Amino acid sequence: MRTQQTRVLMKLRDMILKGQFAPGERLAEIPLAERLDASRTPVRLALAALEHEGLIEPMSGGGYRMRGFTRKEVRDSIELRGVLEGTAARLLAEKGASRELLRQLEACLDLGDKAVNKETMALDDYATYAKMNQRFHDLIIEGSDNLALARTIDVLNGQPFASASAMLPMQSSLDVGHRWMQYAQMQHHAILQAIKNGQGGRAQALGQEHVEIALWNFEIASESPEKVESFLPSIRLLESENNLGL
């Protein structure tokens, strides 16, 4: 049951973050169980967990529905990720990274360099960069050796648009996207250099500044959601404060 429950939870969360449910859409146990080829119990438990994560909300008559997210909520999540990832980089710089961890971080950057340092990027290059980017961030968080920080980051990663690679599909569709990726990759190198040199304050500042690109991408997407839905379907989850009655 535990394995099935975990699978159902992960699949439902992934479907939500990919915009497969519209704000206000009812999430009924039986149709979801049939769709996921699972029994109702793990679906019921998954829905309760997703409510706790803030991704869905209860209905007055029972059951759950998909909720919408305001621009402020998304910006707050991205900015908080920057604070936490900056803290993780500082902690790692201050305690010192192991040789093996530095090797893994450098391998990530080598892979990223090959993807972005070319005249034009193919779709495979964007996919390679996204995978590398997430691993680079994950390694720094793991290396900080702070369980509370890692758990909080994990919660943020489950929020729409908040994870380290959530907004990268935007860049593959923009004329300036390639240049932004090159700039982000330069920031990665600067963060790693600060970690190597034991410069905790610099590593923290760089880590916090690093999320500005994600914020720029989000602002572009939120201003013209109809133009980006084809490659960023999760934009369907975005609602204005007025629409949410706030």
Phi and psi in degrees as a GROMACS rama.xvg file:
@    title "Ramachandran Plot"
@    xaxis  label "Phi"
@    yaxis  label "Psi"
@TYPE xy
-60.7649  -42.2963  ARG-2
-65.032  -43.486  THR-3
-66.1667  -39.8473  GLN-4
-61.2406  -43.757  GLN-5
-63.9609  -42.6418  THR-6
-62.1218  -45.2456  ARG-7
-63.436  -43.4024  VAL-8
-61.4294  -46.4751  LEU-9
-64.0306  -41.1185  MET-10
-67.3898  -43.8885  LYS-11
-63.7166  -42.8124  LEU-12
-61.7558  -42.0472  ARG-13
-63.5757  -41.6008  ASP-14
-62.7139  -39.9515  MET-15
-64.8331  -48.24  ILE-16
-68.9863  -16.8891  LEU-17
-94.1537  7.95034  LYS-18
73.1129  26.9655  GLY-19
-80.2066  -6.63313  GLN-20
-125.789  135.256  PHE-21
-86.4647  150.456  ALA-22
-53.1488  132.787  PRO-23
90.2761  -12.3806  GLY-24
-69.126  133.488  GLU-25
-74.3708  137.63  ARG-26
-110.545  93.028  LEU-27
-90.8339  141.402  ALA-28
-60.2816  -49.749  GLU-29
-64.2985  -50.647  ILE-30
-59.9814  -38.7142  PRO-31
-66.8273  -40.6804  LEU-32
-61.3459  -41.6501  ALA-33
-66.5301  -40.5377  GLU-34
-65.8894  -35.1224  ARG-35
-96.1203  1.26062  LEU-36
53.9462  51.8616  ASP-37
-138.587  165.882  ALA-38
-80.1945  169.11  SER-39
-71.1682  -31.4259  ARG-40
-61.1047  -51.7488  THR-41
-64.1715  -30.3371  PRO-42
-66.2908  -44.3561  VAL-43
-60.9293  -43.966  ARG-44
-66.8294  -37.3054  LEU-45
-65.7265  -41.6807  ALA-46
-63.1247  -39.8526  LEU-47
-63.4859  -40.3284  ALA-48
-65.7845  -39.8575  ALA-49
-68.5701  -31.6032  LEU-50
-65.3249  -42.7957  GLU-51
-61.6684  -34.2974  HIS-52
-76.673  -11.7271  GLU-53
86.9985  13.3487  GLY-54
-87.511  -27.4727  LEU-55
-132.021  171.183  ILE-56
-137.335  151.364  GLU-57
-74.0387  151.505  PRO-58
-97.9982  149.831  MET-59
-59.5617  -33.3351  SER-60
-91.2426  8.39539  GLY-61
103.862  155.772  GLY-62
84.0521  -169.494  GLY-63
-133.602  161.331  TYR-64
-141.467  158.003  ARG-65
-69.9435  136.972  MET-66
-103.434  163.603  ARG-67
-101.673  164.751  GLY-68
-125.475  135.599  PHE-69
-81.8516  161.186  THR-70
-60.6186  -37.9491  ARG-71
-63.219  -42.9047  LYS-72
-58.1462  -44.1778  GLU-73
-66.7011  -46.7578  VAL-74
-59.4035  -42.1237  ARG-75
-60.2505  -42.0864  ASP-76
-65.3795  -43.8771  SER-77
-65.3138  -43.4397  ILE-78
-64.4729  -40.1727  GLU-79
-65.0967  -38.345  LEU-80
-59.1629  -39.9328  ARG-81
-61.3971  -42.9581  GLY-82
-61.22  -45.6575  VAL-83
-70.4976  -40.1019  LEU-84
-70.1726  -33.4703  GLU-85
-63.4749  -40.6072  GLY-86
-63.519  -41.7496  THR-87
-61.4352  -42.6084  ALA-88
-63.9703  -39.4677  ALA-89
-64.1519  -46.2707  ARG-90
-60.4261  -41.8454  LEU-91
-66.7282  -41.1785  LEU-92
-64.0158  -39.5422  ALA-93
-72.5299  -36.0487  GLU-94
-89.2496  -18.4803  LYS-95
91.0034  130.826  GLY-96
-88.5322  142.952  ALA-97
-69.0039  161.733  SER-98
-59.9557  -40.2136  ARG-99
-66.1354  -41.283  GLU-100
-65.1479  -42.5858  LEU-101
-61.6847  -38.5744  LEU-102
-62.1631  -42.9281  ARG-103
-67.0449  -40.0134  GLN-104
-65.4361  -40.979  LEU-105
-66.677  -36.2384  GLU-106
-63.8757  -38.4693  ALA-107
-59.5893  -47.9703  CYS-108
-67.7895  -34.8961  LEU-109
-60.3611  -42.2459  ASP-110
-65.6586  -42.0047  LEU-111
-65.3586  -39.2025  GLY-112
-59.5735  -42.978  ASP-113
-65.4499  -29.8469  LYS-114
-77.4907  -39.0345  ALA-115
-100.208  -24.4597  VAL-116
-87.8986  66.7148  ASN-117
-149.964  165.809  LYS-118
-63.136  -44.0883  GLU-119
-136.337  149.125  THR-120
-104.866  131.517  MET-121
-83.0017  168.355  ALA-122
-59.3837  -36.0883  LEU-123
-63.1978  -33.4031  ASP-124
-66.4902  -41.1117  ASP-125
-63.3242  -40.2753  TYR-126
-65.7322  -41.314  ALA-127
-62.1616  -43.8584  THR-128
-63.9055  -42.4126  TYR-129
-60.7013  -43.9019  ALA-130
-65.4865  -43.7328  LYS-131
-62.3486  -43.2811  MET-132
-59.9397  -45.9047  ASN-133
-64.5715  -40.1443  GLN-134
-66.7289  -40.6921  ARG-135
-58.5474  -46.8215  PHE-136
-65.0904  -42.3148  HIS-137
-62.6182  -40.5201  ASP-138
-62.8575  -40.0809  LEU-139
-66.6287  -41.7916  ILE-140
-63.6176  -45.5607  ILE-141
-62.1525  -40.4127  GLU-142
-68.2712  -21.5097  GLY-143
-69.3559  -20.1585  SER-144
58.2362  41.3471  ASP-145
-125.613  102.362  ASN-146
-64.6546  -39.6432  LEU-147
-62.9052  -42.1601  ALA-148
-64.0934  -44.6551  LEU-149
-62.4528  -39.6304  ALA-150
-66.3434  -40.0801  ARG-151
-66.5355  -41.9586  THR-152
-60.0181  -39.8506  ILE-153
-61.8062  -40.0976  ASP-154
-63.8926  -45.114  VAL-155
-62.2519  -37.8104  LEU-156
-62.7675  -20.7254  ASN-157
-89.032  5.10697  GLY-158
-98.403  147.436  GLN-159
-56.8505  132.134  PRO-160
70.9068  1.15787  PHE-161
-93.1184  -22.0976  ALA-162
-71.4861  165.536  SER-163
-58.7737  -31.8916  ALA-164
-110.324  8.13412  SER-165
-61.1614  -35.9698  ALA-166
-95.9572  2.04905  MET-167
-61.7123  -32.0933  LEU-168
-56.5112  -27.7062  PRO-169
-59.2236  -42.7398  MET-170
-70.2274  -28.3874  GLN-171
-70.2553  -13.9961  SER-172
-106.951  -2.32928  SER-173
-109.244  146.459  LEU-174
-61.7826  -34.1691  ASP-175
-90.5815  -0.463781  VAL-176
-59.0483  -41.069  GLY-177
-62.4412  -43.8651  HIS-178
-65.9646  -36.5314  ARG-179
-64.4786  -38.3954  TRP-180
-66.5754  -38.7925  MET-181
-63.3858  -39.5333  GLN-182
-65.5947  -43.5784  TYR-183
-62.1117  -37.7113  ALA-184
-67.5189  -35.732  GLN-185
-63.1235  -38.3879  MET-186
-63.8595  -39.6051  GLN-187
-56.7191  -46.1685  HIS-188
-62.0925  -40.7666  HIS-189
-65.8797  -39.9807  ALA-190
-62.6015  -45.9599  ILE-191
-63.8834  -39.1089  LEU-192
-63.1445  -41.1554  GLN-193
-63.6712  -39.3655  ALA-194
-63.4182  -45.9298  ILE-195
-59.161  -39.2048  LYS-196
-84.4438  -0.980896  ASN-197
69.8239  26.2026  GLY-198
-92.4149  82.9862  GLN-199
-61.0678  -46.586  GLY-200
-62.9139  -41.8637  GLY-201
-66.7913  -41.5534  ARG-202
-61.2252  -40.2932  ALA-203
-66.6903  -44.9198  GLN-204
-63.1305  -41.9165  ALA-205
-65.636  -40.7527  LEU-206
-63.8219  -38.5126  GLY-207
-71.9748  -38.4905  GLN-208
-67.9371  -26.7549  GLU-209
-59.0857  -28.6211  HIS-210
-78.4002  -5.60813  VAL-211
-59.7131  -34.0907  GLU-212
-64.7676  -41.8965  ILE-213
-62.0083  -38.8861  ALA-214
-65.7857  -40.3873  LEU-215
-61.1142  -46.9691  TRP-216
-60.0482  -42.8946  ASN-217
-64.5857  -40.4395  PHE-218
-62.4861  -41.1571  GLU-219
-62.5954  -45.5156  ILE-220
-64.6689  -41.7519  ALA-221
-73.125  -21.8277  SER-222
-78.5087  -27.7807  GLU-223
-137.761  65.9249  SER-224
-59.9216  -32.703  PRO-225
-66.3753  -23.2593  GLU-226
-83.7262  -17.5245  LYS-227
-113.88  -4.86925  VAL-228
-60.8918  -31.357  GLU-229
-64.5707  -32.221  SER-230
-113.428  -4.34059  PHE-231
-136.743  68.2433  LEU-232
-61.0886  -22.4784  PRO-233
-64.7571  -11.6486  SER-234
-62.8209  -17.6827  ILE-235
-62.0518  -22.618  ARG-236
-78.2808  -10.2628  LEU-237
-83.9136  129.405  LEU-238
-132.263  154.153  GLU-239
-76.4106  159.771  SER-240
-59.2828  -35.6226  GLU-241
-65.5224  -41.1442  ASN-242
-66.0514  -27.5214  ASN-243
-88.6606  -2.89496  LEU-244
74.883  27.2289  GLY-245
